[in-house]
Amino acid sequence: MTQKQLAELIGTTEASLSRYENNLREPKAEIISKLAKTLGVSTDYLLGKSEDKPWWEKDEPPTDIELEEFIKNNSNIKLMGNPLDEKTKDDVIMFLRAAHEFIKQKRKREEEKDKND
């Protein structure tokens, strides 16, 4: 996401966002809250009060809940260039669950076949 896109999502200008980023200006609480929601992090994390990194900054893969929360809580997620509405987000989550179950079953069958060979 570009700075311009983020600025549009939180209702500010690209110049203001740049000033916040470079510590030339302090954002109002409303902007901090919008930034946190859009980026899927806590306000404490943005303010440096928490070391609890979002899943995409960790070395381990996200948990199921984290991935679902990321999809549900981010307004800037797009699929094929189109923003996802809430119904589509729910459908994507259901699809991911079904695909995950399919993959698990497929791997299980392959492991059983390998044992029998």
Secondary structure, DSSP 4 states (H G I P E B T S, - for coil): --HHHHHHHHTS-HHHHHHHHTTSSPPPHHHHHHHHHHHT--HHHHTT------GGGSSSPPPHHHHHHHHHH-TT-EETTEEPPHHHHHHHHHHHHHHHHHHHHHHHHHHHHHHH-
